[in-house]
Amino acid sequence: MTSDLTFAQKAKAAWGEVPDWVLELAALADASGLKGAGERIGYTGSLVSGVLNNKYRGDLVGVEQRVRGALMGLMVECPVLGEIDRSRCLQEQQEPFRATSAYRAQLFHACRTGCPNARPTKKDS
């Protein structure tokens, strides 16, 4: 019965040749559950389940970058904060403009004015 399988085993069955970051996410899900894994990378447990089962059809590159940053130590150079993990970089890009904080305003503008780490948004397309 498939309910006895670990998330890593389910990912291997669904993906065949499993990307390293999916295996990392599966290991976290095995240790923390789908909800815990989702919280760690900034997504829902159901999204994590979709990725592990190779059924997620959204921004898979974005999920990969979050996993690599939060779980695998991928670091980037932020023009405002210096070296940060990729997961935090992606989170900062999603934050709205806030004129009440010079720090937030700097980040908002840096993320949208040619930062090499910026990911295009739907508004940019």
C-alpha positions in Angstrom: 0.0 0.0 0.0 1.4 3.4 -1.0 0.5 5.0 2.4 3.4 3.1 3.9 5.9 4.8 1.6 8.1 7.7 2.8 7.9 11.0 0.9 11.3 10.2 -0.6 10.0 6.9 -1.9 6.9 8.6 -3.3 9.1 11.2 -5.0 11.3 8.5 -6.6 8.2 6.7 -7.9 6.7 9.9 -9.3 9.9 11.5 -10.8 12.0 8.5 -11.9 15.2 10.4 -11.9 14.6 12.8 -9.0 16.4 16.2 -8.9 18.6 16.7 -5.9 16.5 19.5 -4.6 13.3 17.4 -4.7 15.1 14.7 -2.7 16.1 17.4 -0.1 12.5 18.5 0.1 11.3 15.0 0.5 13.7 14.4 3.3 12.4 17.5 5.1 8.8 16.3 4.5 9.7 12.9 6.0 11.2 14.6 9.1 8.6 17.5 9.5 5.5 16.5 7.5 4.2 18.3 4.5 3.0 21.3 6.5 6.3 21.7 8.3 8.2 21.4 5.0 6.0 23.9 3.4 6.4 26.4 6.2 10.2 26.0 6.0 10.3 27.0 2.4 7.4 29.5 2.4 4.8 27.5 0.7 1.8 25.3 1.7 1.9 21.6 2.4 -0.3 20.9 -0.5 2.2 22.6 -2.9 5.0 20.5 -1.4 2.9 17.4 -2.0 2.3 18.4 -5.6 6.0 18.9 -6.1 7.0 15.5 -4.5 4.3 13.7 -6.6 5.5 15.5 -9.8 2.1 17.1 -10.3 2.8 20.7 -9.5 2.4 22.8 -12.7 3.2 26.2 -11.2 6.5 28.0 -10.9 8.7 25.0 -10.3 11.9 27.0 -10.8 10.8 29.3 -8.0 10.1 26.4 -5.7 13.5 24.9 -6.6 15.2 28.2 -5.7 13.4 28.4 -2.3 14.5 24.8 -1.5 18.1 25.5 -2.6 18.2 28.6 -0.4 16.3 27.4 2.7 17.7 23.8 2.7 20.8 23.5 0.6 22.7 26.7 1.5 22.4 28.6 -1.9 23.6 32.1 -1.2 23.3 35.3 -3.3 24.7 38.8 -3.0 22.0 41.3 -2.2 22.9 44.9 -3.0 21.3 46.0 0.3 21.7 43.2 2.7 25.0 41.6 1.5 25.2 37.8 1.4 21.8 36.1 2.1 20.3 32.8 1.3 18.3 32.5 -1.9 15.1 31.8 0.0 15.3 35.1 1.9 16.1 36.9 -1.4 12.9 35.5 -3.0 10.9 36.5 0.1 12.2 40.0 0.1 11.3 40.4 -3.6 7.6 39.6 -2.7 7.4 42.3 0.0 5.4 45.4 -0.8 6.8 49.0 -0.8 6.7 50.6 2.7 7.6 54.3 2.9 7.7 54.0 6.7 11.0 52.1 6.6 14.1 53.3 4.7 15.4 49.8 4.8 12.2 48.4 3.2 12.2 51.1 0.6 15.8 50.4 -0.3 15.1 46.7 -0.7 12.0 47.3 -2.7 13.8 49.5 -5.2 16.9 47.3 -5.4 14.8 44.3 -6.2 13.2 46.0 -9.1 16.0 48.0 -10.7 18.3 45.5 -12.2 19.3 43.3 -9.4 20.8 40.1 -11.0 19.0 38.0 -8.4 15.5 39.3 -9.2 12.9 37.0 -10.6 10.4 38.4 -13.1 6.9 38.8 -11.7 3.6 38.4 -13.5 3.5 42.3 -13.6 6.8 42.3 -15.4 5.7 40.0 -18.2 
